[in-house]
Every structure is written in C-alpha cells, then in structure tokens.
Amino acid sequence: MAGTDDTAVPAAPSRSEGPKQRRSLVTELLGAHGRVEVSDLAARLGVAEETIRRDLRLMEAEGQLARTRGGAVSVQLATSLTQEGGRADAADLPLIDRVLSLLPSEGSVYLDGGTVAEQIAEKLPEDAELDLIVPGLDVAMVASMHPSVAVLSLGGQIDPETGMQTGEWARRTLLRTQPDLAVIVAGELGHGLELVARPETAAIRRLALRRAKRSLLVLRDSDEVGRRGFVVYATLPEFETVVVEEEAFRERRGILEPMENVVVVGAE
C-alpha cells in the first residue's frame, strides 16, 4: 500500500499458500492500517485480482470486513464512518445540500479536507460517478464507501492542525491531475477579499485551484481571521461560485454583498 512502511507490514504468504493464509494476511493488514486495496494484495500475493475480490466477498459475508470500491476497510472503521456521517450538524445540512447540487454527476473533483468535506462525501448521490481527489484521509475513507466513486488520496505529510496531506509528495500527485472542479472549504479571511491558511495547506489549495477547470468555495463562519503565520492562497473573486452560510454572510456583508458569485444559504 502506498506510503506504508514496509518494515511494519506483515510478510506476504508464499504463492503456494491458499485462501486461509491469504485471508489471514488481509486480517493482519486491516488490523494494522484499517484498509486494504485489491491491487496491492494481488501484487503481494502473486494472485489475480479476481481471487482477492472473491476472498473479500467471502470475508464480508462472514462479517470480517466491509468492501469498498477497490478494496475493503475494517468493520470498526466502517462502523465509525457510518456513525460520524450520521452526526452531521443540522445547521450544516442546507449548506451541504446546496454544495451537492453544484457538483457534477461525473468527472473529477478535488474535495478539500475537514468535517464539512466529510459530510459532502458521505452524502454523495448513489448515482454519482466521480473521481475524487482528496487531501484528507478522513474524507478519503468516507468517499471510499461509495460504490461508484474512485478516490485518489494525495499522500505526503500530514498537517497536524488541519489533518490535510501536504508537502512535495502531495504536490506531485496533484500535478498529475486536472480536476473538473475544485471545492475548497474555508473560513479564514485575511485582509479584504483574501483567503488565508497555514502555509502547507495554502500551497496545496493554491495548486488545486490552478489545476482545476472550475472552482467552488464553501465559506464557513470562523473566528480565525488574519491569524499570524497564515498566507494568502486565493481571493474571493477568483471562484466561480462562493456558497456562504447566512451567519458568515452577515458578518462579512460589506465584502460579500457586492459580489455576483455569492450564494447565501440560510440555516433551516
């Protein structure tokens, strides 16, 4: 599995070993990492991907894991994701629904990290056929539960404050993509129309916006305005659409009201 320390991964069984040994390795990897991928297991074990899929189907039927697109996650992780998805703040639901209405039904989307992004991923329509490019591991795990969504996790270092993947590895991965839409979820403003973030996160967001064909900003209410050490990665007029919570709009009415690309969502 990409980004995994090989010294911490259980040794693969030899090719001569059968289903019992394969399933034992799957169990060990799920215990260590929470997730396995079909292609990775097939390469480790030297068997066809369909053989791995058959093993995973049987293990799921026995309640040992939950299958996802391209692999499987542990039962504990699947349960955790389901519970977290069910605890969406009622005040966020109109905002999330509005964002969902603006997403394409197919194509590629860069989806930012954070709780709102997780809820967006959890509520994607069943018929959505998307390639999601995500910098957040939590968002990646939630999105991987969708049967017709392919997930590309950027990899790289984890920003300890935001939980987003950053650094050179993430940048190189992002450079190989060209999303149809970049969705940025933010609340931090600098001076005037500037959007700011920690330098590591700002670098990834700036690159995602540059690579994407279109852009959507989800502007949250936040008291993190002009924080020391934050840097500018975009300005509000650069976005095709800005979806903003009613409370955040009221606080920034002087800035937002003249803009034609702003959609205000009131809490219901």
N, C-alpha and C positions, 0 to 999 in steps of 0.2 A: 504494500500500500504506500502511495506516495507520501513522503515526508515522515515515514516511520523509521525509527532507529532499529536497524536490523539486529542489534545485539539484544534487544528486548522482545523480539518476536520469536515465538516457539518455532522450533525446527520443523520443516515440512516433512511429511512421511515420504518414504520412497515410493517409486512408481508401482512397486509390486504390492503395496498395501491397498486394502479395499475400502468399502463405504464406511466401515466402523472407524477406521483411522482418519479418513477424510473428515468425517463429522466431528471427531474428537478435536481436530485442528481448528475447525470452524468455531467450536465452543470455546477453545482457548483464545482465539483471536477476538471473539466477541467480548470475552471477559476482560481482555487487555485494552481494547480500543473502542468497543461499543458498536462497531460497524465492520462489515466485510464487503468486498466487491467481487463479483463473479470473475472478471478478467484477471484480477490479482490472484485469486485462489486457483484458477485454472493454470496460470503460469507457474505458481509454486508447486503444484501437484503433478504437473505434466499430463493433465487430462483435458478433455473437451469441455468447453463452457456449458454445453447442454448437460453434461454429467454433474457439474456443480449446481446448475439450476434444479436438477432432479433431487439432489441432496437437500437443497434449501427448501424445496416444496415439501419434502417429507418431514424435515425438521420443523417447519412451520405448522404442519398438520398435527405434530406432537406437542406444539406449544413451546418449542425451544427458542424461537426467534420470530421476527416479523420481516417478511420480504419487502423490499423497496425496489425502485427502478434501478437495475444494475447491481443489486446486491441484497443485503439484509442488515437489520440492526437488532440489538439485543431486546428481549422482551421488556427489560427495565427501562431502556431508553425510549422504546415505542410508547410505553405507558406514561412516562414523564412528559413526552412531547404532546400526547393527547390531552393530558391534564392541563398543561400550560396553555395549550391552544384554547381550551375551554374557559380559561380565566381572563379572557380579554376584557379590558376595562370598557364598561358600557359606553362611557363618554367617547371612546376611540372608535366605536363601530361605524358611525356615519362617515368619519374620516376614511377609514379603511375601505368601506363600500364605495366611496367616491373614487378613491385611487384605483380600486379593482375595475371600475367602469372605464377607466382611461388606459388600462393595459391592453396590449394586443392579444388576440386569442392564439396566435402562433408567432414564431420568430424568436429572437434572442433579447433578453432583458438583463441589464445589470441592476441588482436589487441590493441596496445598502444594508448595513447591519443595524441591530437594535431591536427592541421589543415590537415596535410598530411593523418593521420589516418581517419579523417572525409571524405576526398576525396576518399580514398580507399573504405570506407564503402558505400559511395554514388554511386560508380561505379561498385560495385559487379555485376557479370553477373546475368541475370534473372534466370538462371537455377542453381545457386549456392544454395546448401542445407547445410548450415553451422550453427554450434552453436558458436556464437561469445562471447568471454569472454572479457569484456571491463572495464577499469578503468576510462574512460572519459564519463561524462554524455552527452556531445555533440555528441560523436561517437555513444553512445547507442541510442540516439534519431534518428540519421540519419539511423543507421542499422535497427531500428525497422520498418522503412517504407518498407523494403524489404519483399515480401510476403512469402519467404521460408527460412528466416534467423531467428533463435531464439537467443535472446540476454540475456546474464547474466551480469548484472551490479554488480560490486564488492561491492558497498555500502561503508560506512565508512566516514571518514573525507575528506574534500576537501582541497588539497594543494592550497593555494591562488595564487601561482605563476604559477603552471603548469595546474591547473584545474583538476588534476587526483585525484581519490579516493584512500586514503591511510589509514594507521592505522590498528589496531587489527582486526576490523570487515572485512576490505578488505582482510587482510592476511588470516583470517579463511575461507572466501569464496573461495579464490584462492587455499587453501589447499585441498578443496573438488573436485578440477578439475584436469584433466591431459590432457592438450591440445595436439593435434597432432602437432601443430606448434605455436611458439611464435614469433610475429612480433614486434620488437622494433624499434621505430623511434627516432633517436637521432642525436645530432650534437656536444655534449660536450665531449671533449677528455681531459684526464689527461696527465700523462707522458707516452710517447711511445704509446703502444697499449691499454692503459686503457680507458675504458668508465666510465664517472662520471656523477653524478646527485645529486640533493638535497637529503639528507638522507631519507626522507619519500618516495620519488619516487624511489630512488635506491633500497630500501628494497622490494618494490613490483616488480620491474623489475627483481631483483635477484631471487626472489621466482618463478616468472613466467618462467624464464629460467630453473630453477631447475625442475619444474613440467612438462615442455614440452618435447615431444619426439624429436622435431627438432626446430631449431631456425633460424630466418632471421633478419638481421639488415638492416635498411634503414638509411644510413649515410648522413645527410644533411650538407650543408655549414653553419658554425656558427662561431661567434667570441667569443663564451663563452668557452674559453679554460682554464682549470685549475682554475675555479672560486673558491674563498675561501669558505670553508664550504661544498664543494661537496665531495662525497665519491665514491669509486670505486664499481661498481656492476658487471662488466664483462670485458673481454679483447676481442679484435677483433678476434683472432684465435679460440675462443670458438664457434663462429657462423658457422653454416653450409654454409651460404651464406651471403655476405655483398654486398648490392646494394648501389652504391655511385654515387652522382651527379658528373658530369665532373669537375666542378669548385672545389668541395671539394676534388676530387682526385688529381687535380693539386697541391693544397695547401699541400697535405699530401702524395705526390708521394713517398718520401723516405720510408715512413712507409707502404703504401698500395701496391706498385708495386711488391714487392717480394711475396705477399700473393696469394695463389692459389684459395681462396674462394671469390675473389672480382669480381664483375660485374660492369663495369663503364657504366653509362647512360649519353649520351650527350644530351643537350637541343636542341630541334628542332625548 
